[in-house]
Amino acid sequence: MTIEDFKNFVVLYQTRNVSDAAVELLMTQSALSKRIHAMEAELSTKLISTKNKRHLVITESGEVFFRYAETILTQYDLLTSELAEYRELKKGTLHIGSVPVMSQYGLMKKMSQFMLDYPQINIRLEELEGIELVEKLQAKQLDLGILRDVQTKLLNKSQFNFIDIDQDELKIILPAKHRLAKKKSLSMNDLHHVDIVTLSPGSGIYEQVGKLYQQAGFTPNIRFTTTHIETLLGIIENSQRLTFLFEKSAEPFMSKNFVSRSFEVPIYDKLQLVFPQGTLTQVGRQFINYLKKP
């Protein structure tokens, strides 16, 4: 008995007419009848009764067979669909958007290992500011996005899936000789009247810093914005300015010329994988598994 036999019987069951079923199945009435008789012989039971020439009758055995046939066909469809997805692992392209922190969080090593294990999969990586990633995800122009939860909060929870892959603390970065550098932690009142520099609007940090100052009841004196961390550190070095960076993002650029301090109430942020619901391929799932590995 074959999958086609199960399909043939399901159509026959639904039409209750050999002639109509044959037309739907694109086969002759004689060929269909032969297949049904062969199935009955194999099962040693009658599945249908054709005593009524206009409308066949399904036997009790036929009813049982139909229930199992539907289940088998459903499972078969799931099987073929999943196998087709695994075939995708042999070819294709994965389009990923990320805030520019892949190296700092060890994600480049994991991506490199994925590319080594799946040499036929090409990866297109766009490193963008968070707000740009949000827009591209909403427009379904990316398979996956890697961004901070301060930005993923802008996405509709009912339309996207979110997976936490890391956590980081927002730090205050100061020159080692800054007047506040001696303090172990800093409050927003400590930052009043201090010149600050920050990552550009859309980075997530810019917006978060603005919110912190607003809650404290005063306006930040933002003297300089840029998209590059090393530029931020260069502009605060040997000055009384300061900036804000996530600890792991800043770590590769830190030197003895700078110190980092926590807020009195530490502020944490999650790095998340985001993708539109119902769109993730087997390639995407496997890539996520690599990024989630410790």
matplotlib code that plots the C-alpha trace (Angstrom):
import matplotlib.pyplot as plt

x = [0.0, 1.3, 0.7, -1.2, -3.5, -4.3, -4.9, -7.2, -9.3, -9.7, -10.9, -13.3, -14.6, -15.2, -17.0, -18.8, -18.7, -16.1, -16.6, -16.3, -13.3, -11.5, -12.0, -10.6, -7.6, -6.9, -7.2, -9.7, -12.6, -11.3, -7.8, -9.3, -11.6, -8.6, -6.6, -9.4, -9.9, -6.2, -6.2, -9.2, -7.4, -4.3, -6.3, -8.6, -11.7, -14.2, -13.8, -16.7, -20.0, -21.1, -24.5, -26.0, -24.8, -25.5, -24.0, -21.4, -21.5, -18.4, -18.2, -17.3, -13.8, -13.8, -14.6, -11.7, -9.4, -10.3, -9.4, -6.0, -5.5, -6.1, -3.6, -1.0, -1.4, -1.1, 2.1, 3.5, 2.9, 4.7, 7.6, 8.0, 7.8, 10.5, 12.8, 12.4, 13.5, 16.6, 17.5, 17.6, 20.6, 22.6, 22.0, 20.6, 21.2, 20.4, 19.8, 20.7, 20.6, 22.5, 23.4, 27.3, 28.2, 28.6, 32.3, 31.9, 29.3, 31.3, 28.7, 31.2, 32.9, 29.6, 28.7, 32.1, 31.5, 28.1, 29.6, 32.2, 29.6, 27.3, 29.6, 26.7, 24.8, 25.7, 25.2, 24.4, 25.0, 23.9, 25.2, 22.8, 21.5, 18.6, 15.9, 16.9, 16.7, 13.3, 12.1, 13.6, 12.1, 8.7, 9.0, 10.1, 13.4, 15.4, 15.3, 16.7, 17.5, 19.9, 19.2, 18.7, 15.4, 15.2, 14.6, 12.6, 10.0, 9.0, 7.9, 4.5, 4.7, 2.0, 3.9, 7.4, 9.3, 12.0, 14.8, 17.2, 20.9, 22.8, 22.5, 24.6, 24.8, 24.6, 27.7, 28.9, 32.3, 34.6, 38.2, 40.3, 41.0, 37.4, 36.2, 33.6, 35.9, 36.6, 33.0, 32.1, 28.6, 26.8, 23.4, 21.6, 22.1, 25.9, 25.5, 23.7, 25.6, 28.2, 28.8, 28.0, 28.6, 26.6, 25.9, 23.6, 19.8, 18.4, 21.2, 18.9, 21.4, 20.6, 16.9, 17.5, 19.8, 17.2, 14.6, 16.9, 17.5, 13.8, 12.9, 15.5, 13.9, 16.6, 17.9, 21.2, 23.9, 24.7, 27.8, 28.5, 27.0, 28.5, 27.9, 31.3, 32.4, 36.1, 35.2, 33.2, 36.1, 38.4, 36.3, 36.0, 39.7, 41.5, 38.3, 35.5, 33.0, 31.5, 29.5, 27.2, 27.9, 27.0, 29.8, 30.5, 30.3, 32.8, 35.2, 37.4, 37.9, 38.7, 42.2, 43.8, 42.7, 39.1, 36.9, 33.4, 30.9, 27.4, 24.3, 23.3, 20.5, 22.1, 20.5, 20.5, 19.5, 19.1, 20.4, 17.7, 17.2, 14.0, 12.2, 8.6, 6.3, 5.8, 8.7, 11.7, 13.2, 15.2, 18.4, 17.3, 16.4, 19.8, 21.6, 19.7, 20.9, 24.5, 24.0, 22.4, 25.3, 27.4]
y = [0.0, 3.4, 7.0, 7.4, 4.6, 6.6, 9.7, 7.9, 6.5, 9.8, 11.5, 8.5, 8.8, 12.5, 12.2, 8.9, 8.3, 6.3, 8.3, 11.7, 10.6, 9.3, 12.6, 14.5, 12.1, 12.4, 8.6, 6.3, 4.8, 1.3, 2.1, 3.6, 0.5, -1.8, 0.1, 0.0, -3.8, -4.3, -2.4, -4.5, -7.7, -6.6, -5.7, -8.7, -6.5, -4.5, -0.8, 0.2, -1.2, -0.4, -2.1, 1.4, 2.5, 6.1, 6.5, 4.1, 3.2, 3.2, 0.2, 0.3, -0.9, 1.9, 4.4, 3.2, 3.2, 6.7, 8.0, 6.5, 7.5, 11.2, 10.9, 9.2, 11.8, 14.7, 13.2, 12.5, 16.2, 17.3, 14.9, 16.1, 19.7, 19.2, 17.3, 20.1, 22.6, 20.5, 20.4, 24.2, 23.8, 22.7, 26.0, 29.5, 32.9, 34.1, 37.9, 39.2, 42.7, 43.5, 46.4, 46.7, 44.6, 41.1, 40.8, 42.2, 39.5, 36.6, 36.2, 36.5, 33.3, 31.5, 32.8, 31.7, 28.2, 28.1, 29.1, 26.4, 23.7, 24.8, 26.0, 26.3, 28.8, 32.4, 35.1, 38.7, 40.8, 44.4, 46.3, 49.2, 51.3, 49.8, 52.1, 51.1, 47.4, 47.9, 49.4, 46.7, 44.0, 45.6, 45.7, 42.0, 42.8, 40.7, 37.0, 37.8, 40.8, 41.1, 44.2, 45.4, 45.1, 48.8, 48.8, 45.5, 47.1, 49.1, 45.9, 44.3, 41.3, 39.5, 39.7, 38.8, 36.2, 37.3, 35.2, 36.5, 35.7, 37.9, 40.6, 43.7, 46.6, 50.3, 52.0, 55.5, 55.9, 58.6, 59.7, 58.3, 61.8, 63.0, 64.5, 61.8, 58.9, 58.4, 57.4, 53.7, 54.4, 57.5, 59.0, 61.2, 64.1, 63.5, 64.0, 67.3, 70.1, 67.6, 67.7, 64.4, 62.8, 59.8, 57.5, 58.9, 59.0, 55.6, 53.8, 53.0, 54.4, 58.0, 57.4, 55.6, 58.4, 61.0, 59.1, 58.9, 62.7, 63.4, 61.2, 63.1, 66.4, 68.1, 68.3, 66.6, 68.8, 66.7, 68.2, 65.6, 62.5, 59.8, 56.3, 55.0, 54.0, 54.7, 58.3, 58.8, 57.7, 59.9, 63.0, 62.4, 61.6, 64.2, 66.1, 66.5, 65.0, 61.5, 59.0, 56.0, 52.6, 49.0, 47.2, 44.4, 46.8, 49.2, 46.6, 46.2, 49.9, 50.6, 51.4, 52.7, 56.2, 55.4, 54.0, 52.7, 53.2, 51.8, 53.8, 53.7, 51.5, 49.3, 49.4, 46.2, 45.5, 42.2, 41.5, 39.7, 37.7, 38.8, 37.4, 37.8, 35.0, 32.2, 33.1, 31.3, 28.7, 25.6, 27.6, 30.3, 27.9, 26.2, 29.6, 30.5, 27.3, 28.3, 31.7, 30.3, 27.9, 29.0]
z = [0.0, -1.0, 0.0, -3.2, -2.1, 1.1, -1.0, -3.4, -0.6, 1.2, -2.1, -2.7, 0.9, 0.5, -2.9, -2.3, -6.0, -7.9, -11.2, -9.5, -7.4, -10.5, -12.3, -9.3, -9.1, -12.8, -13.3, -15.0, -13.0, -13.8, -12.4, -9.2, -8.7, -9.2, -6.5, -4.0, -4.6, -4.2, -0.9, 0.3, -0.6, 1.2, 4.3, 4.1, 4.6, 2.6, 2.7, 0.5, -0.8, -4.4, -4.3, -4.6, -8.1, -7.5, -4.0, -2.6, 1.1, 3.4, 5.6, 9.3, 8.3, 5.7, 8.4, 10.6, 7.5, 6.7, 10.1, 10.0, 6.3, 7.2, 10.1, 7.9, 5.1, 7.6, 9.1, 5.6, 4.6, 7.8, 7.0, 3.4, 4.6, 7.2, 4.9, 2.3, 4.9, 5.7, 2.1, 2.3, 4.6, 1.6, -0.2, 0.2, 1.8, 5.3, 5.5, 9.0, 10.4, 13.6, 15.8, 15.4, 18.5, 16.9, 17.9, 21.4, 22.3, 20.7, 17.9, 15.0, 16.2, 16.3, 12.8, 11.5, 12.8, 11.2, 7.9, 8.3, 9.0, 6.2, 3.4, 0.9, 3.0, 2.3, 5.0, 4.2, 7.3, 7.6, 10.7, 11.4, 14.1, 16.1, 14.6, 11.1, 12.0, 13.5, 10.2, 8.1, 10.3, 10.1, 6.3, 6.3, 4.6, 7.1, 8.0, 11.5, 13.5, 16.4, 18.6, 22.1, 23.9, 24.3, 20.5, 20.2, 22.5, 19.4, 17.6, 17.8, 20.2, 18.3, 15.0, 16.1, 18.0, 20.5, 21.9, 24.6, 23.7, 26.2, 28.8, 29.4, 31.9, 30.8, 32.2, 32.6, 30.9, 32.2, 31.7, 34.5, 35.7, 35.7, 38.9, 39.3, 38.6, 42.3, 43.0, 42.8, 41.4, 40.1, 40.5, 38.0, 40.3, 39.9, 36.2, 36.4, 34.6, 33.2, 29.4, 27.8, 24.4, 23.2, 20.3, 17.7, 17.8, 16.8, 18.7, 21.6, 24.1, 23.0, 23.6, 26.9, 28.2, 27.2, 29.2, 32.3, 32.3, 31.7, 34.7, 36.8, 35.9, 33.8, 30.3, 29.3, 27.8, 24.8, 23.2, 20.6, 18.9, 16.7, 15.5, 16.6, 20.1, 19.5, 18.4, 21.6, 23.8, 21.8, 22.4, 26.2, 26.8, 28.9, 29.4, 31.9, 29.5, 29.8, 27.8, 28.2, 26.8, 27.4, 29.3, 26.8, 23.8, 25.4, 26.7, 23.5, 23.4, 27.0, 28.3, 31.5, 30.4, 31.1, 33.9, 33.9, 36.7, 37.3, 38.0, 41.7, 40.5, 37.8, 34.4, 32.4, 28.8, 26.8, 23.4, 21.4, 18.2, 16.5, 13.5, 12.1, 13.2, 10.7, 8.4, 10.0, 7.7, 8.8, 7.9, 10.3, 13.1, 12.8, 12.8, 16.0, 17.6, 16.9, 18.5, 21.6, 22.3, 25.3]

ax = plt.figure().add_subplot(projection="3d")
ax.plot(x, y, z, "-o")
ax.set_aspect("equal")
plt.show()
